[in-house]
């Protein structure tokens, strides 16, 4: 039995523990939270994540619990659409539901240690950093230069009662801010991001909600209606942090997953998805290959792709949250929207 210490019991840690062969690995999850969270926003499951969930045996349960994201639009703050977007049947599931289902897939043989990890466990086996953007494991193994970096933006989000109108679904791009509205299991998922001095370490949710309402007071009635329903007990607020680029996710007996490896801005909606793919990829390799070979193959499979996504997400964030050249940006989006609409119209016209 090979010893595996997973630091972090979130999406990355639970998914990996669910994949690892209990006949081969002696697994312990170290998690500081006493219980799974009950508040969280909706995560869109892209094809790679859906494949990973299928390998975990959870895809059908996710589909049953989640909401299908069919279509939406990039919108002006007024709500006027600039560019129509097709969801392609993406499935959205709340973070608490995803964590609950992943937790149910973890074998009973896996031990749970409820404590905060300040130092790496003894080097008797594999140590997995699944402890998020502020990863203790990454800093210990890669040094202080790998510490998380704050962005100028905060993220405020939640799920409120009531389904959104199809005319309101999408992202509202303003001058240096965005606001998203989408259907969610049991209500409407919303998220806001803008420059703020709140935090950076801990952001008071009630204060953040008040600041958010003031910031978006000139946006559409749909945005203001969602914010009117938001309360601190069903909302989250935090500074957006990112991890610096890494050329590899394995070093000695230490390996990183998810945000500990490649924390990115949320603008592409791929963070949780790539975390699931990381976990299933690493676990599947460890199940059939010696550790060193499995870690090499994991690096080959995941580093380049996730670092590209990290960069692309950052670039998208700069465009979406631009404070200058915003009229030019919106004009280009409208032109693209007209082109896409024209092509769709021609495609639907019978010959």
SELOVO-959467 format. One record per residue (C-alpha): residue number from 1; residue in one letter; x, y, z. Coordinates in Angstrom, 2 decimals. Each point is the difference from the previous one (the first is absolute). Example, Ala and Ser with C-alpha at 12.3 -4.5 7.8 and 13.67 -1.06 7.14 Angstrom:
<rs>
  resi  resn        u        v        w
     1     A    12.30    -4.50     7.80
     2     S     1.37     3.44    -0.66
</rs>
This chain:
<rs>
  resi  resn        u        v        w
     1     X     0.00     0.00     0.00
     2     X     1.45     3.33    -1.08
     3     X    -0.71     2.91     2.33
     4     X    -1.68     3.08    -1.51
     5     X    -0.66     3.17     1.99
     6     X    -2.46     2.31    -1.76
     7     X     0.17     3.53     1.41
     8     X    -3.39     1.55    -0.65
     9     X    -3.47    -1.52    -0.04
    10     X    -1.57     2.12    -2.71
    11     X    -0.76    -0.95    -3.60
    12     X     3.58    -1.03    -0.79
    13     X     0.62    -2.03     3.14
    14     X    -3.34    -1.83     0.03
    15     X     0.16    -0.82    -3.71
    16     X     3.50    -1.44     0.30
    17     X    -0.93    -2.04     3.07
    18     X    -2.99    -1.38    -1.92
    19     X     2.22    -1.14    -2.90
    20     X     2.93    -1.57     1.84
    21     X    -0.13    -3.79     0.29
    22     X    -0.74    -0.81     3.68
    23     X     1.74    -3.35    -0.43
    24     X     3.24     1.73    -0.91
    25     X     0.00     3.28     1.92
    26     X    -0.30     0.94     3.67
    27     X    -1.63     3.41    -0.34
    28     X    -0.51     2.77     2.56
    29     X    -1.79     3.28    -0.74
    30     X     1.09     2.95     2.15
    31     X    -2.70     2.72     0.02
    32     X    -0.33     2.95     2.39
    33     X    -3.76     0.56    -0.55
    34     X    -2.14    -1.91     2.50
    35     X    -2.65    -0.71    -2.66
    36     X    -0.82     0.54    -3.66
    37     X    -1.15     3.52    -0.95
    38     X    -3.70     0.67    -0.53
    39     X     0.33     3.24    -2.01
    40     X     1.52     0.24    -3.45
    41     X    -0.70     1.04    -3.54
    42     X    -0.58    -2.05    -3.13
    43     X     2.92    -1.55    -1.87
    44     X    -0.39    -0.75    -3.71
    45     X     1.20    -3.49    -0.87
    46     X     1.81     0.08    -3.36
    47     X     0.54    -3.21    -2.04
    48     X     3.31    -0.91     1.64
    49     X    -1.53     0.32     3.45
    50     X    -3.06    -2.02    -1.04
    51     X     2.29    -2.77    -1.19
    52     X     1.84     0.07     3.33
    53     X    -3.31    -0.15     1.88
    54     X    -1.07    -2.96    -2.15
    55     X     3.18    -1.84     1.00
    56     X    -0.87     0.73     3.61
    57     X    -3.49    -1.40    -0.57
    58     X    -1.60     3.35     0.87
    59     X    -1.03     1.52    -3.32
    60     X    -3.62    -1.11     0.06
    61     X    -0.42     1.20     3.59
    62     X     1.49     3.36    -0.99
    63     X    -2.38     0.29    -2.95
    64     X    -2.97    -0.87     2.21
    65     X     0.93     2.58     2.63
    66     X     1.25     2.78    -2.27
    67     X    -1.44     2.50    -2.44
    68     X     0.57     0.01    -3.77
    69     X     1.52     3.20    -1.38
    70     X    -1.47     0.33    -3.50
    71     X     0.67     3.58    -1.07
    72     X     0.78     3.51     1.13
    73     X     1.72     3.16    -1.19
    74     X     2.77     2.46     0.67
    75     X    -1.94     3.12     0.94
    76     X     0.46     3.69     0.60
    77     X    -0.69     1.16     3.57
    78     X    -3.48     0.99    -1.19
    79     X    -0.67    -3.63    -0.94
    80     X     0.12     0.57    -3.76
    81     X     1.66    -3.05    -1.62
    82     X     3.28     0.51    -1.87
    83     X     0.81    -3.61    -0.86
    84     X    -2.29    -3.03     0.30
    85     X     1.61    -3.11     1.51
    86     X    -1.08    -3.61    -0.30
    87     X     0.46    -2.10     3.13
    88     X     0.16    -3.24    -1.94
    89     X    -1.81    -1.84     2.76
    90     X     2.62     0.75     2.67
    91     X    -1.01    -1.38     3.38
    92     X     0.27     2.34     2.97
    93     X     0.28    -1.43     3.50
    94     X     0.47     1.85     3.28
    95     X     3.29    -0.44     1.80
    96     X    -1.69    -1.45     3.14
    97     X    -1.80    -2.63    -2.10
    98     X     3.17    -0.90    -1.88
    99     X     1.94    -0.34     3.26
   100     X    -2.76    -2.12     1.55
   101     X    -0.02    -2.41    -2.95
   102     X     3.80    -0.22    -0.11
   103     X     0.05    -0.65     3.73
   104     X    -2.46    -2.87    -0.46
   105     X     2.34    -1.60    -2.55
   106     X     2.99    -0.12     2.38
   107     X     0.64    -3.58     1.26
   108     X    -0.66    -0.63     3.67
   109     X     3.63    -1.11     0.38
   110     X     1.18     3.60    -0.46
   111     X     0.84     1.66     3.34
   112     X    -1.13     3.56     0.73
   113     X     2.15     2.30     2.15
   114     X    -1.70     3.27     0.98
   115     X     2.79     2.47     0.65
   116     X     1.96     2.80    -1.60
   117     X     3.22    -1.15    -1.65
   118     X     2.87     2.41     0.60
   119     X     2.89    -2.23    -1.16
   120     X     0.41    -2.87    -2.41
   121     X    -0.61    -3.49     1.44
   122     X     3.06    -2.28     0.42
   123     X     1.34    -1.16    -3.36
   124     X    -1.16    -3.59     0.34
   125     X    -2.26     0.10    -3.03
   126     X    -1.59     2.27    -2.55
   127     X    -1.08     3.47     1.17
   128     X    -2.74     1.61    -2.08
   129     X    -0.57     3.74     0.10
   130     X    -3.74     0.39    -0.57
   131     X    -0.20     2.97     2.35
   132     X    -0.94     2.80    -2.36
   133     X     1.55     3.25    -1.13
   134     X     1.63     0.67     3.41
   135     X     1.55    -3.48    -0.05
   136     X     2.26    -0.82     2.92
   137     X     1.36    -2.91    -2.01
   138     X     0.97     2.18    -2.97
   139     X     1.82     2.54     2.17
   140     X     1.83    -2.74     1.92
   141     X     1.17    -1.87    -3.09
   142     X     0.36     2.81    -2.56
   143     X     1.05     2.83     2.31
   144     X    -1.27     3.46     0.93
   145     X     0.04     1.18    -3.63
   146     X    -2.92    -2.33    -0.66
   147     X    -2.26     1.80     2.48
   148     X    -3.45     1.11    -1.18
   149     X    -0.38     3.43    -1.53
   150     X    -3.01     2.28     0.57
   151     X    -1.76     1.66    -2.92
   152     X    -1.70     3.42     0.29
   153     X    -3.41    -1.69    -0.19
   154     X    -2.43    -1.54     2.44
   155     X    -2.59    -2.65    -0.83
   156     X    -3.44     0.15     1.62
   157     X    -2.43    -2.78    -0.88
   158     X    -2.84    -2.21     1.10
   159     X    -3.26    -1.71    -0.92
   160     X    -3.32     1.80     0.56
   161     X    -3.55    -1.37    -0.21
   162     X    -1.90     0.05    -3.30
   163     X     0.96    -1.02    -3.51
   164     X     1.41     2.73    -2.26
   165     X    -1.76     1.08    -3.18
   166     X     1.73    -1.13    -3.19
   167     X     0.14     3.70    -0.92
   168     X     2.23     0.68     3.01
   169     X     2.44    -2.94    -0.14
   170     X     3.60     0.86    -0.86
   171     X     2.90     2.23     1.00
   172     X    -0.36     3.76     0.30
   173     X     3.27     1.70    -0.93
   174     X     0.43     3.52     1.29
   175     X     2.99     2.28     0.44
   176     X     2.31    -2.01     2.24
   177     X    -2.68    -2.39     1.25
   178     X    -2.06    -3.06    -0.96
   179     X    -3.20    -1.51     1.33
   180     X    -1.25    -3.47    -0.87
   181     X    -3.48    -1.52     0.17
   182     X    -0.78    -3.66    -0.72
   183     X    -2.49    -2.69     1.01
   184     X     0.97    -2.18     2.94
   185     X    -1.44    -2.92     1.87
   186     X    -2.66     1.59     2.15
   187     X     0.39     3.56    -1.21
   188     X     2.21     2.54    -1.77
   189     X     3.78    -0.09     0.10
   190     X     1.67     3.41     0.00
   191     X     3.53     1.34     0.23
   192     X     1.60     3.40    -0.05
   193     X     3.60     1.09    -0.40
   194     X     1.42     3.50     0.24
   195     X     2.91     1.96     1.41
   196     X    -0.19     0.49     3.75
   197     X     2.20     0.67     3.03
   198     X    -1.95    -2.48     2.16
   199     X     2.12    -2.71     1.58
   200     X     2.33    -1.28    -1.24
   201     X     0.23    -2.90     2.45
   202     X    -3.58    -0.12     1.31
   203     X    -2.93     1.85    -1.51
   204     X    -3.09     0.67     2.10
   205     X    -2.94    -1.35    -2.04
   206     X    -2.59     2.49     1.25
   207     X     2.30     2.93    -0.75
   208     X     0.87    -1.45    -3.41
   209     X    -3.68    -0.35    -0.89
   210     X    -0.67     3.63     0.88
   211     X     2.99     1.13    -2.07
   212     X    -1.18    -2.19    -2.87
   213     X    -3.52     1.44     0.04
   214     X     1.44     3.52    -0.12
   215     X     2.43    -0.92    -2.78
   216     X    -2.72    -1.48    -2.24
   217     X    -2.75     2.52     0.87
   218     X    -0.11     1.30    -3.59
   219     X    -0.13    -3.47    -1.61
   220     X    -3.13    -1.65    -1.37
   221     X    -3.03    -0.73     2.15
   222     X     0.83    -3.71    -0.37
   223     X     3.38     0.48     1.71
   224     X    -1.46     2.17     2.74
   225     X    -2.84    -2.48     0.52
   226     X     2.46    -2.83     0.59
   227     X     2.05     2.08     2.45
   228     X    -3.15     0.96     1.89
   229     X    -0.55    -3.69     0.80
   230     X     3.60    -0.68     1.05
   231     X     0.69    -0.34     3.72
   232     X     3.28    -0.72     1.85
   233     X    -1.05    -3.54     0.96
   234     X    -0.38    -1.05    -3.65
   235     X     2.90     1.99    -1.43
   236     X     3.79    -0.15    -0.12
   237     X     2.60     2.74    -0.41
   238     X     3.76    -0.20    -0.41
   239     X     3.00     1.55    -1.66
   240     X     0.96    -1.70    -3.28
   241     X     3.46    -1.53     0.31
   242     X     2.08    -1.83    -2.59
   243     X     2.98    -2.34     0.16
   244     X     3.22     0.82    -1.86
   245     X     0.92    -2.14    -3.03
   246     X     1.72    -3.32     0.72
   247     X     1.96    -2.10    -2.48
   248     X    -0.93    -3.22     1.78
   249     X    -2.48    -1.24     2.58
   250     X     2.12    -2.77     1.53
   251     X     3.19     0.30     2.03
   252     X     1.42    -3.03     1.82
   253     X    -2.85    -1.61     1.91
   254     X    -2.22     3.09    -0.26
   255     X    -2.62     0.70    -2.67
   256     X    -2.53     2.81    -0.48
   257     X    -3.62    -0.06    -1.19
   258     X    -2.56     2.64    -0.93
   259     X     0.41     3.53     1.34
   260     X     3.14    -0.99     1.87
   261     X     1.57    -0.62    -3.42
   262     X    -1.65     2.49    -2.33
   263     X    -2.45     2.34     1.76
   264     X    -1.45     2.28    -2.65
   265     X    -2.46     2.86    -0.20
   266     X    -3.60    -1.21    -0.38
   267     X    -0.59     1.59    -3.41
   268     X    -0.03    -3.24    -2.00
   269     X    -1.87    -2.00     2.62
   270     X     2.54    -2.81    -0.21
   271     X     1.62    -0.17     3.44
   272     X    -2.18    -2.74     1.52
   273     X    -0.15    -1.87    -3.31
   274     X     3.78    -0.21    -0.36
   275     X     0.27    -0.99     3.66
   276     X    -2.22    -3.03    -0.64
   277     X     2.05    -0.94    -3.06
   278     X     3.23     0.37     2.02
   279     X    -1.27    -2.34     2.71
   280     X    -1.31    -2.72    -2.32
   281     X     3.12     0.18    -2.19
   282     X     2.40    -0.27     2.93
   283     X    -1.98    -2.69     1.81
   284     X    -0.36    -2.13    -3.12
   285     X     3.74     0.21    -0.70
   286     X     0.96    -0.85     3.58
   287     X    -2.29    -3.04    -0.10
   288     X     1.95    -1.62    -2.84
   289     X     3.52     1.48     0.00
   290     X     2.88     0.30     2.47
   291     X    -0.12     3.33     1.80
   292     X     2.87     1.76    -1.81
   293     X    -1.27    -1.01    -3.41
   294     X    -3.57     0.97     0.91
   295     X     1.12     3.47     1.12
   296     X     1.98     0.51    -3.22
   297     X    -3.01    -0.96    -2.09
   298     X    -2.24     2.24     2.10
   299     X     2.28     2.97    -0.73
   300     X    -0.05    -0.79    -3.71
   301     X    -3.77    -0.24    -0.05
   302     X    -0.93     3.00     2.12
   303     X     2.65     2.74     0.33
   304     X    -0.03     1.54    -3.47
   305     X    -3.78    -0.14    -0.41
   306     X    -0.84     1.50     3.38
   307     X     2.65     2.71    -0.23
   308     X    -1.41     1.02    -3.38
   309     X    -3.47     0.19     1.54
   310     X     1.38     2.02     2.92
   311     X     1.46     2.51    -2.46
   312     X    -3.13     0.05    -2.19
   313     X    -2.20     0.60     3.04
   314     X     2.18     2.90     1.08
   315     X    -0.18     1.55    -3.47
   316     X    -3.78    -0.43    -0.09
   317     X    -0.21     1.68     3.39
   318     X     1.96     2.99    -1.28
   319     X    -2.42     0.39    -2.90
   320     X    -3.16    -0.51     2.06
   321     X     1.14     2.29     2.82
   322     X     1.59     2.66    -2.18
   323     X    -0.32     3.57     1.27
   324     X     1.31     1.59    -3.19
   325     X    -0.84    -0.69    -3.66
   326     X    -3.36    -1.36     1.21
   327     X    -2.01     1.62    -2.86
   328     X     2.36    -1.60    -2.53
   329     X    -0.35    -3.38     1.74
   330     X    -3.79     0.20     0.01
   331     X    -0.10     1.12    -3.62
   332     X     2.06    -3.00    -1.06
   333     X    -2.25    -2.35     2.01
   334     X    -3.09     1.42    -1.69
   335     X     1.54    -0.46    -3.42
   336     X     0.89    -3.60     0.82
   337     X    -3.55    -0.48     1.30
   338     X    -1.49     1.26    -3.28
   339     X     2.30    -2.27    -2.01
   340     X    -0.87    -3.06     2.09
   341     X    -3.73     0.79    -0.19
   342     X     0.20     0.40    -3.78
   343     X     1.79    -3.31    -0.44
   344     X    -2.53    -1.79     2.21
   345     X    -2.84     1.50    -2.02
   346     X     1.52    -1.22    -3.28
   347     X     0.58    -3.45     1.48
   348     X    -3.69    -0.26     0.95
   349     X    -1.28     1.19    -3.39
   350     X    -1.01    -3.00    -2.18
   351     X     1.56    -0.19    -3.43
</rs>
